[in-house]
Amino acid sequence: MKTQKATMSPSPRPNTMNSNTTILRNDSSYKQTIAIMQSSLSFKPLVSRHSTFWPSAQELLQKHPSFEFLNPEFDSDLRKSSPLTSVVNLVATVCGGGVLTLPIAFARAGIIPSTVMMIFSAAMTEFAMYILCSCARRTGGKSYGDVTRIAFGIKAQIAVTIILAVFLSLVMVAFMVLVKDIWTPLIMHVIPALKTHCIDQWHVDPDFSKLPSDVFLVGFIILSLPLLFQKDLYALRHTCYVGLASLILLIVAICGRSYQLNFVTDVGAFEKNVKWTTHDINDIIYAFPIIVLSFFSIYNVLGVHSSLVNPTRERVKYVLDGTIGFCLL
């Protein structure tokens, strides 16, 4: 017990402050700690730092990685369409039969309001096309149904497919009626023997009977059947060239006829009859759907995107800008 008490007896207190300082200074991490503290107190001037409010493209990509799943693949042999071919395909679709009703809209609402609505519709159509292409790139879809299924599920895909099937069927009916009404009188005018044959053999006058136009429509559908079984839009590029050429011919004919009537036959008729604007809101309401629907035929934009060679976003934007710009003009 005496030994234990002797051990527990207080001993002279060493200089703990000096010993701790010696231990810290001898420690290898002491210098590192001091260096870290000094570096944390030093900073570059604010004028030389990058803004966090307007980050660069590289910084955005690091913070928000963007993955795209192209279908077909970027360098696939299935991609055959050049930007020019893609523009022609889209123009032939967007500038459909709806452009024939634009004069009614301009005559009703006036040139200025109709032009404003045209620009608005063109901008909204291009934005919608770009969003569709972006969704296809993010999901790997090739059609409306693919994008809808990946984004919202199989039920949404079925609903969208049914809506598109019904809508496009009605569009086809409208186009068939348009084709029949346009081509039947033209063929009868170019080939007068056909009109004579109808009158002599069928005892039918094409000017008052629908039978010749119905026969022509059936023949047109039969001749068009091989085109309906093509795999992609690239195979239909030649028909799109024909459609674009007919559209340009129609524009030239309308411009020539307008110039003849307003500046040759009846000089000053344009200033007398032109309608610049309207004060009736009903005219705007009447013309707006016609103008919007004239840009509405963008059903094949995903098909065009799937067949575009080297489909970078810049090239896709170039195709969309060229399409809408041409259609607007």
C-alpha positions as CSV (number, residue, x, y, z in Angstrom):
1,M,0.0,0.0,0.0
2,K,2.8,2.3,0.7
3,T,4.3,1.6,-2.7
4,Q,0.9,2.4,-4.3
5,K,0.6,5.6,-2.5
6,A,4.1,6.6,-3.6
7,T,3.2,6.0,-7.2
8,M,0.1,8.1,-6.9
9,S,1.8,10.9,-5.3
10,P,2.0,14.1,-7.4
11,S,5.1,14.5,-9.4
12,P,6.6,17.7,-10.7
13,R,4.3,19.1,-13.6
14,P,6.1,19.3,-16.9
15,N,5.8,22.2,-19.3
16,T,2.9,20.8,-21.4
17,M,2.7,23.8,-23.7
18,N,6.2,23.4,-24.9
19,S,5.9,19.7,-25.3
20,N,2.7,20.0,-27.3
21,T,4.3,22.6,-29.6
22,T,7.3,20.4,-30.1
23,I,5.1,17.4,-31.0
24,L,3.0,19.5,-33.5
25,R,6.0,21.0,-35.1
26,N,7.7,17.6,-35.4
27,D,4.5,16.1,-36.9
28,S,4.7,15.7,-40.7
29,S,1.1,16.9,-41.2
30,Y,1.7,20.3,-39.5
31,K,3.2,21.9,-42.5
32,Q,0.4,20.5,-44.7
33,T,-2.2,21.9,-42.4
34,I,-0.5,25.3,-42.4
35,A,-0.3,25.2,-46.3
36,I,-4.0,24.3,-46.6
37,M,-5.0,27.1,-44.2
38,Q,-2.9,29.6,-46.2
39,S,-4.3,28.5,-49.5
40,S,-7.9,28.8,-48.2
41,L,-7.2,32.4,-47.2
42,S,-5.9,33.3,-50.7
43,F,-8.3,33.7,-53.7
44,K,-8.2,35.1,-57.2
45,P,-9.9,38.4,-58.0
46,L,-13.6,38.1,-58.7
47,V,-13.2,39.6,-62.2
48,S,-11.2,36.6,-63.3
49,R,-13.7,34.0,-62.1
50,H,-16.2,32.3,-64.4
51,S,-19.8,33.2,-63.9
52,T,-22.0,30.6,-62.4
53,F,-25.2,32.3,-63.8
54,W,-24.1,31.9,-67.4
55,P,-22.2,28.6,-67.5
56,S,-20.4,27.5,-70.6
57,A,-21.5,24.5,-72.7
58,Q,-18.8,22.3,-71.3
59,E,-19.9,23.2,-67.7
60,L,-23.5,22.5,-68.5
61,L,-22.6,19.1,-70.0
62,Q,-20.6,18.2,-66.9
63,K,-23.4,19.2,-64.6
64,H,-26.3,17.7,-66.7
65,P,-25.0,14.9,-69.0
66,S,-27.2,14.5,-72.1
67,F,-27.5,11.0,-73.6
68,E,-29.1,10.5,-77.0
69,F,-30.2,7.1,-78.4
70,L,-30.4,7.4,-82.2
71,N,-32.4,4.8,-84.1
72,P,-30.9,3.9,-86.5
73,E,-27.4,4.5,-85.2
74,F,-25.5,7.7,-86.1
75,D,-23.4,6.0,-88.8
76,S,-25.9,3.4,-89.9
77,D,-26.2,2.5,-93.6
78,L,-30.0,2.9,-93.3
79,R,-29.4,6.7,-93.2
80,K,-29.4,7.8,-96.8
81,S,-31.1,11.2,-97.0
82,S,-29.1,14.3,-97.5
83,P,-30.3,17.6,-96.0
84,L,-31.6,18.7,-99.4
85,T,-33.6,15.5,-99.8
86,S,-34.9,15.9,-96.2
87,V,-36.0,19.4,-96.9
88,V,-37.8,18.4,-100.1
89,N,-39.6,15.6,-98.3
90,L,-40.8,17.8,-95.5
91,V,-41.8,20.7,-97.9
92,A,-43.8,18.3,-100.0
93,T,-45.7,17.2,-96.8
94,V,-46.1,20.6,-95.1
95,C,-47.1,22.5,-98.3
96,G,-50.0,20.2,-99.0
97,G,-53.5,20.9,-100.2
98,G,-54.0,23.3,-97.3
99,V,-52.1,26.1,-99.1
100,L,-54.9,26.3,-101.6
101,T,-57.2,27.7,-98.9
102,L,-54.8,30.4,-97.9
103,P,-56.2,33.0,-100.3
104,I,-59.6,32.7,-98.6
105,A,-57.9,33.5,-95.2
106,F,-56.1,36.5,-96.6
107,A,-59.2,37.8,-98.3
108,R,-61.2,37.5,-95.1
109,A,-58.7,38.7,-92.5
110,G,-56.5,41.0,-94.6
111,I,-52.9,40.9,-95.6
112,I,-51.3,42.3,-92.3
113,P,-53.2,40.0,-89.8
114,S,-52.9,37.0,-92.0
115,T,-49.1,37.6,-92.4
116,V,-48.7,37.9,-88.7
117,M,-50.6,34.6,-88.2
118,M,-48.5,33.0,-90.8
119,I,-45.3,33.9,-89.0
120,F,-46.7,32.8,-85.7
121,S,-47.9,29.4,-87.1
122,A,-44.5,28.9,-88.9
123,A,-42.6,29.5,-85.6
124,M,-44.8,27.2,-83.6
125,T,-44.6,24.5,-86.2
126,E,-40.8,24.6,-86.3
127,F,-40.7,24.5,-82.5
128,A,-43.0,21.5,-82.4
129,M,-40.9,19.7,-85.0
130,Y,-37.7,20.3,-83.1
131,I,-39.3,19.1,-79.9
132,L,-40.4,15.9,-81.6
133,C,-36.9,15.3,-83.0
134,S,-35.4,15.9,-79.5
135,C,-37.8,13.5,-77.9
136,A,-36.9,10.9,-80.5
137,R,-33.2,11.4,-79.9
138,R,-33.6,11.0,-76.1
139,T,-35.9,7.9,-76.3
140,G,-34.6,6.1,-79.4
141,G,-38.0,6.2,-81.0
142,K,-38.6,6.3,-84.8
143,S,-42.3,7.3,-84.8
144,Y,-44.9,9.0,-82.7
145,G,-45.9,5.7,-81.2
146,D,-42.4,4.8,-80.1
147,V,-41.8,8.2,-78.4
148,T,-45.2,8.0,-76.7
149,R,-44.7,4.4,-75.5
150,I,-41.3,5.2,-74.0
151,A,-42.5,8.4,-72.4
152,F,-46.0,7.5,-71.2
153,G,-46.5,3.8,-71.6
154,I,-48.3,1.4,-73.8
155,K,-51.8,2.8,-73.2
156,A,-50.7,6.2,-74.4
157,Q,-49.2,4.6,-77.5
158,I,-52.4,2.9,-78.3
159,A,-54.4,6.1,-77.8
160,V,-52.0,8.2,-80.0
161,T,-52.0,5.5,-82.7
162,I,-55.8,5.4,-82.9
163,I,-56.0,9.2,-83.0
164,L,-53.4,9.4,-85.8
165,A,-55.0,6.5,-87.7
166,V,-58.4,8.2,-87.7
167,F,-57.0,11.6,-88.4
168,L,-54.8,10.5,-91.3
169,S,-57.6,8.5,-92.8
170,L,-59.7,11.6,-93.0
171,V,-56.8,13.5,-94.4
172,M,-56.4,10.8,-97.1
173,V,-60.0,11.1,-98.0
174,A,-59.7,14.9,-98.3
175,F,-56.6,14.5,-100.5
176,M,-58.3,12.0,-102.7
177,V,-61.2,14.4,-103.3
178,L,-58.7,17.1,-104.0
179,V,-56.8,15.0,-106.5
180,K,-60.0,14.0,-108.3
181,D,-61.2,17.5,-108.6
182,I,-57.9,18.9,-109.8
183,W,-56.7,16.2,-112.2
184,T,-60.0,15.1,-113.9
185,P,-60.7,18.5,-115.6
186,L,-57.0,18.9,-116.4
187,I,-56.8,15.5,-118.1
188,M,-60.0,16.1,-120.0
189,H,-58.6,19.5,-121.2
190,V,-55.2,18.0,-122.3
191,I,-56.8,14.9,-124.0
192,P,-60.1,16.0,-125.6
193,A,-60.6,12.5,-127.0
194,L,-61.3,11.2,-123.5
195,K,-64.2,13.7,-123.1
196,T,-65.5,12.7,-126.5
197,H,-65.2,9.0,-125.6
198,C,-67.1,9.5,-122.4
199,I,-70.0,11.2,-124.3
200,D,-70.1,8.8,-127.2
201,Q,-69.5,5.5,-125.4
202,W,-70.7,6.0,-121.9
203,H,-73.2,8.7,-122.7
204,V,-71.8,10.7,-119.8
205,D,-70.8,14.3,-119.9
206,P,-67.7,14.9,-117.6
207,D,-68.8,18.4,-116.9
208,F,-72.0,17.3,-115.2
209,S,-71.3,13.7,-114.1
210,K,-69.0,12.4,-111.4
211,L,-68.5,9.0,-113.0
212,P,-65.4,10.0,-115.0
213,S,-63.7,11.5,-112.0
214,D,-64.6,8.4,-109.9
215,V,-63.0,6.2,-112.5
216,F,-59.9,8.3,-112.6
217,L,-59.7,8.2,-108.8
218,V,-59.8,4.4,-108.8
219,G,-57.1,4.3,-111.4
220,F,-55.0,6.8,-109.4
221,I,-55.2,4.7,-106.3
222,I,-54.3,1.5,-108.1
223,L,-51.2,3.2,-109.7
224,S,-50.2,4.6,-106.3
225,L,-50.3,1.2,-104.5
226,P,-46.6,0.3,-105.1
227,L,-45.5,3.5,-103.5
228,L,-47.4,2.6,-100.3
229,F,-45.2,-0.4,-99.6
230,Q,-41.9,1.4,-99.5
231,K,-39.8,1.0,-96.4
232,D,-38.8,4.6,-95.8
233,L,-39.3,8.1,-97.1
234,Y,-35.9,8.0,-99.0
235,A,-37.5,5.7,-101.5
236,L,-40.2,8.3,-102.2
237,R,-37.7,11.1,-102.8
238,H,-38.5,11.2,-106.5
239,T,-42.2,11.7,-105.9
240,C,-41.4,14.5,-103.5
241,Y,-39.4,16.2,-106.2
242,V,-42.4,16.0,-108.5
243,G,-44.6,17.3,-105.7
244,L,-42.2,20.2,-105.1
245,A,-42.0,21.0,-108.8
246,S,-45.8,21.1,-109.1
247,L,-46.0,23.4,-106.0
248,I,-43.5,25.8,-107.6
249,L,-45.4,25.6,-110.9
250,L,-48.6,26.5,-109.0
251,I,-46.9,29.5,-107.3
252,V,-45.5,30.8,-110.6
253,A,-49.0,30.4,-112.2
254,I,-50.7,32.3,-109.4
255,C,-48.1,35.1,-109.4
256,G,-48.3,35.4,-113.2
257,R,-52.0,35.5,-113.2
258,S,-52.2,38.0,-110.4
259,Y,-49.7,40.3,-112.2
260,Q,-51.7,40.1,-115.4
261,L,-55.0,40.9,-113.8
262,N,-53.8,43.7,-111.5
263,F,-51.2,45.4,-113.6
264,V,-52.0,44.6,-117.3
265,T,-55.7,43.9,-117.8
266,D,-57.1,46.1,-115.0
267,V,-54.5,48.6,-113.9
268,G,-55.1,49.8,-110.4
269,A,-57.3,46.9,-109.4
270,F,-54.9,46.0,-106.6
271,E,-55.1,49.4,-104.9
272,K,-58.9,49.3,-105.2
273,N,-59.6,45.8,-103.9
274,V,-56.7,45.0,-101.6
275,K,-57.7,44.5,-97.9
276,W,-54.9,45.3,-95.6
277,T,-56.6,44.6,-92.3
278,T,-59.9,44.0,-90.7
279,H,-61.8,45.4,-87.7
280,D,-64.0,42.3,-87.3
281,I,-62.7,39.7,-84.8
282,N,-64.9,37.1,-86.6
283,D,-62.6,37.4,-89.6
284,I,-59.6,36.6,-87.5
285,I,-61.3,33.7,-85.9
286,Y,-62.3,32.4,-89.4
287,A,-58.8,32.8,-90.9
288,F,-56.7,31.5,-88.0
289,P,-57.6,27.8,-88.2
290,I,-57.0,27.8,-92.0
291,I,-53.5,29.3,-91.6
292,V,-52.6,27.1,-88.7
293,L,-53.7,23.9,-90.5
294,S,-51.7,24.9,-93.6
295,F,-48.5,24.2,-91.5
296,F,-50.0,21.2,-89.7
297,S,-48.8,18.3,-92.0
298,I,-45.6,17.4,-90.1
299,Y,-46.4,13.7,-89.8
300,N,-43.2,12.4,-91.4
301,V,-40.8,14.6,-89.5
302,L,-39.6,11.6,-87.4
303,G,-39.2,9.5,-90.5
304,V,-37.1,12.2,-92.1
305,H,-35.0,12.5,-88.9
306,S,-34.5,8.7,-88.9
307,S,-33.2,8.7,-92.5
308,L,-30.9,11.8,-92.3
309,V,-27.2,11.2,-92.8
310,N,-25.0,12.5,-90.0
311,P,-27.9,13.6,-87.9
312,T,-26.2,16.2,-85.7
313,R,-28.5,18.7,-84.0
314,E,-27.0,21.4,-86.3
315,R,-28.0,19.5,-89.4
316,V,-31.5,18.7,-88.0
317,K,-32.0,22.4,-87.2
318,Y,-30.8,23.3,-90.7
319,V,-33.4,21.0,-92.3
320,L,-36.2,22.3,-90.1
321,D,-35.2,26.0,-90.7
322,G,-35.0,25.4,-94.5
323,T,-38.4,23.6,-94.5
324,I,-40.4,26.2,-92.6
325,G,-38.6,29.1,-94.3
326,F,-39.5,27.8,-97.8
327,C,-43.1,27.0,-96.7
328,L,-43.5,30.5,-95.2
329,L,-42.2,32.2,-98.3
